[in-house]
């Protein structure tokens, strides 16, 4: 009997670059590095301009911020104020600086044609850093007006304090 030839399954959703498509890797790498620079500037600016911009950002919706005449003092304007408010206030606080590092490393890997084998470890470490940083900063600076740990850190801290108590939270942070 003759054997049937098996057809190779083609995954249409997998993004693959061929050797002749080197320019796309470079373009994507430059895009991710550019994105990391934009994030870095907007997050650094938020550290200095958050008091002047926070009321404007919190009182309007995202479309109102992006498509209106609201004047903000963030170094990247309304876009920077929106991004930094999303990551700092509503997100994970100062731990969001890990996004800058991750996007920069993605761009670096694409440009230098490095294998993405170690990329999984980078993502896991960035997530752990972000969570631990958010929770610990919010616990130690919870009386501050500045959102050091963001909304995520505040929610997790409230739950941990009600579940473990203050001493349990301190032990958990030290262990982490």
N, C-alpha and C positions, 0 to 999 in steps of 0.2 A: 504494500500500500504506500501511496505517496503521502508525504507529510504536507499539511497545509501550512502555508506561510502566515506567520502572525504579523498583523499590521501594528505598526508603532502608534501608540496613542499620542496625540499632540495636545499639549496643554495650551489653550489659547490665552489663558490669563497670566501666564508666566512671562515676566519681562526678561528677555534674553538679549544679550549683545553679542554680535558676531565680530570677528576680527576686523572686518571692513567698516564696522560701525564705531570705531574708536572715538570719533568726534562726539557722539552722543554721550559716551561715558564722561568725556571732559566737560561737556555742556552741563550735564547733570551734577557733576562734581563742583563746578563753579557756582551753580545755582544753590546747592546746599551750603557751600561756604558763604555765599552772599546772604542766605537766610540766617545763618548763624551770626553773622555780623549785625544784621538788622535786629535780631533778638537781643544780642549783647548791648547794643546802643539803647534800645528801648527799655531794657531791664535796668541798666545803669542809670538812665535818666529818671526812671521811676523812683529810685532811691533818693533823689534830690528834689523831685517835683511832685511827689504824690499828694501832698497836702493841697496844692493849688489845683490839681487836676481831678482829684477823687470825687468831689461833689459834682463836677460837670459830667463825669463818666457814669456815676451811679444814678443821676437823675434822668438821664436819657437812655434810650435803647441803642443798640449797636448801629442800626441804620441811621439814627439821628446823629450819632457821633461821626460816622464815616462820610455821610452825605450832607452835612450841614455847615454852618458858619461858626461853630463853636471854636473859640480860641483856647488852646491848651499850651502849657509850657514844656511839654515833653519834647525832647530833642528831635524826635521823628514825627512830631505833630500829632494829629488825631489818630493816625494808624499806630504810632508808638504808644500813645495813651491807651488805646483799646487793647492792644496785645499785652502790654504790661499789666493793665488792670485785670485782664482775664487770667494771666498766669500768676500774678502776685496775690491779688485780693480774692478772686474766686477760686484760684487753683491751689498751688502748693507753696506759695511764698518764695522765700529766698532759694529754696531747693530747685526752683525752675531754671536756675543757671545751668543745671545738668543738660537741659535741652540744647543749649548753645554748644556744649562740648560734643554731644551726640551728633548734631547736624554737621559740625565741623569735621568730625571723624568720618562720617559718611562721605562727605565731599572729598576728603583726603584719600580715603580708600578708592574712590572712583577715579580720581585723577592719577594717583600713583599705581593704579591697577593692582592693588593689594587684594589678597583673598579675604572673603568675608567670614572666614572660619572663626576668627576671634570676635566678630561683631556681636554674636549672641552673648558672650561674656560682658561686653561693653554695655549692652542694653540692660542686662540683669543688674549689673553694678550701678548703672545710672538710676534705675527704678528704686533699688534699695537706698541709694544715697538720697534721692528725692524724698522718699517716705520718711526715713529716719531724720533727715534734716528738717522737714516740715513739722513732724510731731515734736521733736525735741526743742526747736526754736519756739514753737507756739507754747510749749509747756513752760519754758523758762522766761519768756517775755510776754506772757498772756495779759499782763496789765498795761502793756504798751499800746499806743494808738496805731502804731505801724503794724501791718499784717505780716509779721515775720514768718509765720507758718501757713498763712492763707486760710481759706475756708476749710480746706481739707484737713489741715493740722488742727484747727479748732474743733471740728467735728470728731475727729479721732481722739483728741485729748478729752473732750467731754465724755465720750463713751468709755475710754480707758479709766478715767478718774472714777466714774460711777461703777465700773466693774472691778477694778483693782485697788482703788484708793491712791492717795498721793505717793505713799511709799512704794507701792507696786509699780506705779508709772515710772518713778525714778529708777528703780531696779531694772525695769524693762529697757529704758533708754540707755542706761550704762551697759547692759548686756548687748544691746544692738550696736 
